[in-house]
Amino acid sequence: MTVFETLESEVRSYCRSWPVVFDKAVGSWLYDEKQKPYLDFFAGAGALNYGHNNPLLKQPLIDYLSSDRVVHSLDMSTAAKGAFLETFAELVLNPRELDYKVQFPGPTGTNSVESALKLARKITGRESVVNFTNAFHGMTLGALSVSGDSMKRGGAGIPLVHATPMPYDNYFDRQYPDFLYFERLLEDGGSGLNKPAAVIVETVQGEGGINVARFEWLKGLAELCRKHEILLIVDDVQMGCGRTGPFFSFEPAGITPDIVCLSKSIGGYGLPMALTLLRPHLDVWNPGEHNGTFRGNNPAFVTAKAALDNYWADDALEKGVLAKGEQIGRALQEITEVVPGTTAKGRGLARGLSFADSKRAGAVARAAFHRGLLVETSGPDNEVVKLMPPLTIREEDLAHGLQLFADAVRA
Ligand SMILES: *Cc1c(COP(=O)(O)O)cnc(C)c1O
């Protein structure tokens, strides 16, 4: 028995799928204690968009630490935070003509979601929030109340209230017009739906099984929210920071959410960091009303700035993500043509292969692991094998990984 089995809680999960002890990590590769390499098509569930220990981010981090700069600072003003904010405005917000204030919640995705929900309720004076089937927004109680997974919801141990799920795009296989049910409930005074403070949505549901919302569906949702004066929150924790190509996943849909949640890859290096972006007139917080000890994680501000400087000053990364995404899409399409019961899903570098028989998906992920490829499963029955390599993956590694994946499916 290892110390993980004797001492670490039963709650541990990923280590059960990949029962080795990882030690080193470079770019798209992880190495276990015996130096066996694993190609990483998991990328920290989207927290490692720029790969492991990216040298372009590592050097500024080392320089920062070795010159005794401030590491922990709550929300005091620091040089590192100021430099990040200036770069974020210059390279992300201004070129996209996005007018947002930046809130630093605690450094996790669920903390950004909690702050968004609290703020929407404070602004509107309403309690209920509309979420979507198969959504995932985090594990704290507010975020869990707008998440779908019944096992995770059950962990709350108390009723999860003030949230109403609506069908996500394509939930009924396009048998009904978009928003037929939602719009009817909003307009019918007898529907029993309390007028919501906000709608929270992912443009692509990562944990929910790589479900892609069409741009016209997202546009329709934004329009519906505008018409009924409901705030629109886009949870871009997993799909933001270039995962689907553009910096924000909602850009190609031509919508501007009222509130945006970012975490996972915003810190760039896998260091904890989160942002909540608010349209300026929504910034009605009182000082300290949403607080947190680790909001000032300065090493993450340093690597976040370095990631923006190195990857978001031009559109090379975005173009690369779209091209690599299509390459994965083609490889998955080829598999679906020879393996019955499989469907290719995804957008950009958030891709998935869905299996009619969910046991197959688990078997493929295990077969991939034995071949040295890390892929996880997602979806309500874990029926989708998820392919999410770092955005910076080299051509030869991508081709190699797709070959290993095809071998795993065949096996
Ligand atoms: C991972 C994730 C979260 C939660 O982030 P944590 O850092 O794990 O709290 C929230 N929303 C989405 C869409 C996510 O993928």
The ligand as an SDF file (V2000), in Angstrom:
LIG
                    3D

 15 15  0  0  0  0  0  0  0  0999 V2000
  -13.3410   23.5350  -13.6180 C   0  0  0  0  0  0  0  0  0  0  0  0
  -14.5700   24.3640  -13.7920 C   0  0  0  0  0  0  0  0  0  0  0  0
  -15.1130   25.1200  -12.7360 C   0  0  0  0  0  0  0  0  0  0  0  0
  -14.5760   25.0340  -11.3290 C   0  0  0  0  0  0  0  0  0  0  0  0
  -13.2830   25.4530  -11.2230 O   0  0  0  0  0  0  0  0  0  0  0  0
  -12.4500   25.0400   -9.8960 P   0  0  0  0  0  0  0  0  0  0  0  0
  -11.1680   25.7750  -10.0460 O   0  0  0  0  0  0  0  0  0  0  0  0
  -12.3000   23.5520   -9.9510 O   0  0  0  0  0  0  0  0  0  0  0  0
  -13.2450   25.4880   -8.7400 O   0  0  0  0  0  0  0  0  0  0  0  0
  -16.1890   25.9360  -13.0060 C   0  0  0  0  0  0  0  0  0  0  0  0
  -16.7260   25.9910  -14.2410 N   0  0  0  0  0  0  0  0  0  0  0  0
  -16.2360   25.2900  -15.2740 C   0  0  0  0  0  0  0  0  0  0  0  0
  -16.8720   25.4110  -16.6170 C   0  0  0  0  0  0  0  0  0  0  0  0
  -15.1500   24.4380  -15.0720 C   0  0  0  0  0  0  0  0  0  0  0  0
  -14.6920   23.6940  -16.0780 O   0  0  0  0  0  0  0  0  0  0  0  0
  1  2  1  0
  2  3  1  0
  2 14  2  0
  3  4  1  0
  3 10  2  0
  4  5  1  0
  5  6  1  0
  6  7  2  0
  6  8  1  0
  6  9  1  0
 10 11  1  0
 11 12  2  0
 12 13  1  0
 12 14  1  0
 14 15  1  0
M  END
$$$$
